[in-house]
Amino acid sequence: MTNILFCICGLGLGHVTRSLSIIKYYVNNKNNRIFIYSEKNVLEFLKNEFPNSKNIILIENKNPYPDLERGKNNLEQTYYMIIDGLNMPKIIKKENKIIQKIIQQNKIDTIISDGIYGAYSEQIPCFLITHQLEFQISGFRKIFGKISDPYNLSIFKKYTKILVLDYKDEKISIAGKLAPSKYRKNKKFVYVGILSQYHKIKTKKDIDYLVIISGYLKEHKQEFYNKLLNVLKKKPGKKVFIMGDYINDYHKQLPGNIEIYSSFKNLDKNKIYNRAKIIVSRTGYSTLMDLVELNKDGILIPTPNCSEQVYLGKYHLNKGYFNIILNQKNINETTFKHNFHNTYLIKNTNLPKTKDSIKLITQTIEKYGKKQ
């Protein structure tokens, strides 16, 4: 039996949702035992996904990353960026010690990490899944990216391979400068395409707007929800809100043909996603990959001050791939418009999908995952 340690970043649910297809691949092979190391909300999500699986062992991460780029204004955000920047090397070092103990106690053969930078080992093969090789921070805080990029590169060197979630062809890149061209020729970095938890099915498109209230920066969540609720309750059609909360459990109906669910728990999420005509969400990278996977139309709004999402919002606005509202304060009936032409390039391009990516990822892990 092969023991695989899968470490998943708990900043939001994007890391676990995109990695779900890989986890399922290994879980379906009964010769594997999967140890998953992550935070409580992620583990609750996985309990819902694998309620009866006997070859999954969940380990709670009690040394989580801080809510990176938090803060309600520039001064507060800059303060936390300095504090977190100084603390992250210490957190990752402590994290690595925890990982080493897990390896020894459970005789781990291979590590797969999605966004956990301390999940590496010199003794066994280790693989890091990421889409962000460099930071794209604008304005006076750009210096933080310049300082962090060399540190990230030093971390990348500790892994057997870096599995980059983007297309190798820059013409159809989804990540843009988050995964710049200089890495595309480096054999350390394997561009594997996209990963999504969803797959296409034939079903009636009877949800006009599916709203995903996601993200770990909670100080922006209520305003995002309120503004979307105020706009959508006036629009015709069926609206479904998914709040991304797997710890609490609730469901309610509101005027305006609106349904609110705490999460996808006990729901057929793949069917719900396929039923949607338009997805309304953040410009999180996992959301972008979901839309590409299903050729879905999207209205996307970056989380305020989140440099990655702000960059992706501007990048895809310029590309014309999705409908983007760059500032959530500007969400109103005038700005909340959908232009089907904006998703023309994504919807009419025969791009490789998740099944192709899983094949490449698992082949890479099998090839380089053997002890040298």
C-alpha positions in Angstrom: 0.0 0.0 0.0 1.2 3.5 -0.9 0.8 6.2 1.7 0.3 9.7 0.2 0.3 12.8 2.3 -1.9 15.5 0.6 -1.4 19.0 2.2 -4.0 21.6 1.3 -3.9 25.4 2.0 -7.0 26.5 4.0 -7.1 30.1 2.8 -10.6 29.7 1.3 -11.9 26.6 -0.3 -10.3 27.1 -3.7 -7.3 24.9 -3.0 -9.3 21.9 -1.9 -12.0 22.2 -4.7 -9.4 22.2 -7.4 -7.4 19.4 -5.9 -10.5 17.3 -5.4 -10.2 15.5 -8.7 -6.7 14.4 -7.9 -7.7 13.2 -4.4 -10.5 11.2 -6.0 -8.1 9.7 -8.5 -5.9 8.3 -5.7 -8.8 7.4 -3.4 -10.4 5.3 -6.1 -7.2 3.2 -6.1 -7.6 1.0 -3.0 -3.9 0.4 -2.9 -3.5 4.0 -1.7 -4.0 5.4 1.8 -4.5 9.2 1.7 -3.5 11.4 4.7 -4.9 14.9 4.3 -3.5 17.8 6.3 -5.5 21.0 6.3 -7.7 23.3 8.3 -11.1 22.6 9.8 -13.3 24.1 7.1 -11.4 22.1 4.4 -11.7 18.9 6.5 -15.5 19.4 6.9 -15.7 19.9 3.1 -13.8 16.6 2.6 -16.0 14.7 5.1 -19.0 15.7 3.0 -17.2 14.5 -0.2 -16.0 11.2 1.3 -18.5 10.2 4.0 -17.7 6.5 4.0 -14.1 6.3 2.7 -11.9 4.1 4.8 -8.6 5.0 3.1 -8.7 8.7 3.9 -7.2 10.0 7.2 -7.8 13.6 8.1 -5.3 15.6 10.1 -6.2 19.1 11.3 -3.7 21.9 10.6 -3.4 23.9 13.8 -0.6 26.1 12.4 -2.6 27.9 9.7 -1.4 30.8 7.5 -2.6 34.3 8.5 -5.3 35.8 6.3 -2.8 37.2 3.8 -3.5 40.8 2.5 -6.2 41.4 5.1 -7.1 44.9 6.2 -9.8 47.4 5.5 -7.6 50.1 4.1 -4.1 50.7 2.6 -2.5 51.5 6.0 -3.9 48.5 7.7 -3.1 46.2 4.8 0.4 47.4 4.5 1.0 46.9 8.3 -0.2 43.3 8.1 1.8 42.6 4.9 5.0 43.6 6.8 4.0 41.5 9.9 3.0 38.5 7.8 6.0 38.8 5.6 8.3 38.6 8.6 6.4 35.7 10.1 5.8 33.5 7.1 9.4 32.0 7.1 8.9 31.0 10.7 5.5 29.6 10.1 6.8 27.5 7.1 9.7 26.3 9.1 7.4 25.2 12.0 5.1 23.7 9.4 7.9 21.6 7.9 8.7 20.1 11.3 5.1 19.1 11.7 5.2 17.5 8.2 8.3 15.6 9.1 6.6 14.1 12.1 3.6 13.1 10.0 5.9 11.4 7.5 7.7 9.4 10.2 4.6 8.4 12.1 2.7 7.2 9.0 5.5 6.0 6.8 4.6 8.5 4.0 5.8 7.6 0.5 4.9 10.7 -1.4 3.8 14.3 -0.6 1.4 16.3 -2.8 0.9 19.9 -1.6 -1.6 22.5 -2.8 -0.4 25.8 -1.4 1.3 24.5 1.7 4.9 25.6 1.3 6.3 23.7 4.2 5.2 20.3 2.9 8.5 19.1 1.5 11.1 16.5 2.5 14.6 15.5 1.4 13.8 11.8 2.1 10.8 11.3 -0.2 9.4 12.8 -3.5 7.3 15.9 -3.0 5.2 17.9 -5.5 3.8 21.4 -5.2 0.6 22.4 -7.0 0.4 26.1 -7.7 -0.6 28.7 -10.2 1.2 31.7 -8.7 4.9 31.6 -9.2 5.4 35.3 -8.8 3.3 38.0 -7.1 1.7 40.8 -9.1 1.3 43.6 -6.6 0.7 47.1 -7.9 1.4 50.5 -6.4 3.8 51.2 -3.5 3.4 47.7 -2.1 5.1 46.3 -5.2 8.2 46.0 -3.2 6.6 43.2 -1.2 6.4 41.1 -4.3 10.0 41.8 -5.2 11.1 40.6 -1.8 8.9 37.6 -1.7 9.6 36.2 -5.2 13.2 35.1 -4.4 12.0 33.4 -1.2 9.3 31.6 -3.1 11.9 30.4 -5.6 14.1 29.0 -2.7 11.0 27.0 -1.6 10.3 25.7 -5.1 13.8 24.3 -5.2 13.0 22.0 -2.3 10.3 20.2 -4.3 10.8 17.4 -6.8 8.5 19.1 -9.3 6.3 22.2 -9.4 2.9 21.4 -11.0 1.7 24.7 -12.5 -2.0 25.1 -13.1 -2.0 26.9 -16.4 -1.6 26.2 -20.1 2.0 26.1 -21.4 0.9 28.1 -24.5 1.1 31.7 -23.3 -1.6 32.7 -25.9 -4.2 30.8 -23.9 -2.7 31.4 -20.4 -5.2 31.9 -17.6 -2.7 33.0 -15.0 -0.9 35.5 -17.1 2.1 37.0 -15.3 1.4 35.0 -12.2 3.2 32.2 -14.0 5.6 34.2 -16.3 7.3 32.9 -19.4 10.7 32.4 -17.8 9.4 29.4 -15.9 8.0 27.7 -19.0 11.3 26.4 -20.2 12.5 25.3 -16.8 12.2 21.5 -16.4 11.5 21.9 -12.7 8.1 23.4 -13.6 5.5 21.3 -15.4 2.6 23.2 -16.8 -0.3 20.8 -16.4 -3.4 22.8 -17.5 -6.5 23.3 -15.4 -8.2 21.4 -12.5 -11.8 21.6 -11.7 -14.1 19.7 -9.3 -16.9 19.9 -12.0 -17.7 18.1 -15.2 -20.2 18.7 -17.9 -23.6 17.0 -17.9 -26.7 17.5 -19.9 -29.3 19.2 -17.7 -31.9 21.9 -17.8 -30.4 25.4 -17.3 -33.0 26.7 -14.8 -30.8 28.8 -12.5 -30.4 32.2 -13.9 -27.6 33.3 -11.5 -25.5 31.0 -9.3 -23.7 33.2 -6.7 -20.6 31.8 -5.0 -19.7 33.8 -1.9 -16.2 32.6 -1.4 -12.9 33.8 -0.1 -11.1 33.9 3.2 -11.0 37.7 3.7 -14.1 37.9 5.8 -14.1 41.7 6.2 -15.2 42.0 2.5 -17.7 39.2 2.5 -20.8 40.9 4.0 -20.6 43.9 1.7 -20.2 41.5 -1.3 -23.2 39.5 -0.3 -25.4 42.6 0.5 -24.6 44.3 -2.8 -25.3 41.2 -4.9 -28.5 40.5 -3.0 -29.8 44.0 -3.5 -29.1 43.9 -7.2 -30.3 40.3 -7.9 -33.6 40.5 -5.9 -34.8 43.0 -8.5 -33.8 40.8 -11.5 -36.1 38.2 -13.0 -35.3 34.5 -12.7 -34.1 32.0 -10.2 -31.0 33.0 -8.0 -29.1 30.6 -5.8 -26.4 31.8 -3.3 -23.8 29.4 -1.9 -22.0 30.9 1.1 -19.0 28.5 1.3 -19.5 27.7 5.0 -19.0 24.0 5.8 -19.0 24.4 9.5 -22.5 25.9 9.9 -25.5 24.4 8.1 -28.5 26.5 7.0 -30.9 27.0 4.1 -33.3 29.9 3.6 -35.6 31.4 1.0 -35.8 35.1 0.4 -38.2 37.3 -1.7 -37.2 37.7 -5.4 -36.9 33.9 -6.0 -33.7 33.7 -4.0 -32.4 30.6 -2.2 -29.4 30.8 0.3 -27.4 27.7 1.1 -24.6 27.7 3.7 -22.6 25.4 1.4 -23.0 22.6 -1.2 -23.3 20.1 1.7 -25.9 17.4 0.9 -26.5 19.0 -2.5 -25.6 17.7 -6.0 -23.1 20.6 -6.6 -22.1 19.4 -10.1 -25.7 19.4 -11.2 -26.3 22.8 -9.6 -23.3 24.3 -11.3 -24.3 22.8 -14.7 -27.9 24.2 -14.2 -26.6 27.7 -13.9 -26.7 30.1 -16.9 -24.4 32.6 -15.3 -21.9 32.2 -12.4 -21.4 35.3 -10.2 -18.2 35.0 -8.0 -14.8 36.3 -7.1 -11.9 36.2 -9.6 -10.4 33.4 -7.6 -8.2 31.1 -9.8 -10.2 28.0 -9.0 -13.4 29.8 -10.1 -11.7 30.7 -13.4 -10.7 27.1 -14.0 -14.3 25.9 -13.2 -15.7 28.3 -15.8 -13.2 27.2 -18.4 -13.9 23.5 -17.6 -17.6 24.0 -18.2 -17.5 26.8 -20.8 -19.6 28.9 -18.4 -20.4 32.6 -18.6 -19.3 34.5 -15.5 -19.7 37.9 -13.8 -16.6 38.2 -11.6 -15.6 40.7 -9.0 -12.1 40.7 -7.3 -11.8 40.6 -3.5 -10.8 44.2 -2.6 -7.0 44.6 -2.0 -6.3 41.0 -2.9 -3.4 41.5 -5.3 -3.8 38.2 -7.1 -7.5 38.6 -7.7 -7.2 42.3 -8.7 -4.5 41.3 -11.2 -6.6 38.4 -12.6 -9.6 40.7 -12.9 -7.6 43.2 -14.9 -5.9 40.5 -17.0 -9.2 38.8 -17.9 -11.0 42.1 -18.5 -8.3 43.0 -21.1 -8.5 39.5 -22.6 -12.2 39.7 -22.8 -12.6 36.2 -21.3 -15.2 37.1 -18.7 -17.4 40.0 -17.5 -15.5 41.8 -14.8 -16.5 44.4 -12.2 -13.1 45.6 -10.8 -14.5 47.3 -7.7 -17.1 45.6 -5.5 -18.2 49.1 -4.3 -19.4 49.7 -7.9 -21.8 46.7 -7.9 -25.2 48.1 -8.8 -28.0 47.7 -11.4 -26.0 49.8 -13.9 -22.7 47.9 -13.6 -24.2 44.5 -13.2 -24.5 43.7 -16.9 -23.7 40.5 -18.8 -22.2 40.5 -22.2 -22.2 37.1 -23.7 -19.5 38.1 -26.2 -17.0 38.5 -23.3 -16.9 34.8 -22.9 -16.7 34.0 -26.6 -13.0 33.1 -26.6 -13.3 30.6 -23.7 -16.6 29.1 -24.9 -15.4 28.6 -28.5 -11.9 27.3 -27.9 -11.3 23.5 -27.6 -9.0 23.8 -24.6 -7.6 20.7 -22.7 -9.7 20.0 -19.6 -9.3 18.4 -16.2 -9.2 14.8 -17.4 -6.1 15.8 -19.5 -4.5 17.5 -16.5 -5.1 14.6 -14.2 -3.4 12.3 -16.6 -0.3 14.6 -16.9 -0.1 15.1 -13.1 -0.4 11.5 -12.2 2.1 10.5 -14.9 4.5 13.1 -13.6 4.1 11.9 -10.0 4.6 8.3 -11.0 7.6 9.1 -13.1 9.4 11.3 -10.6 7.8 10.0 -7.4 10.0 6.9 -7.3 12.8 7.2 -4.9 16.0 7.9 -6.9 
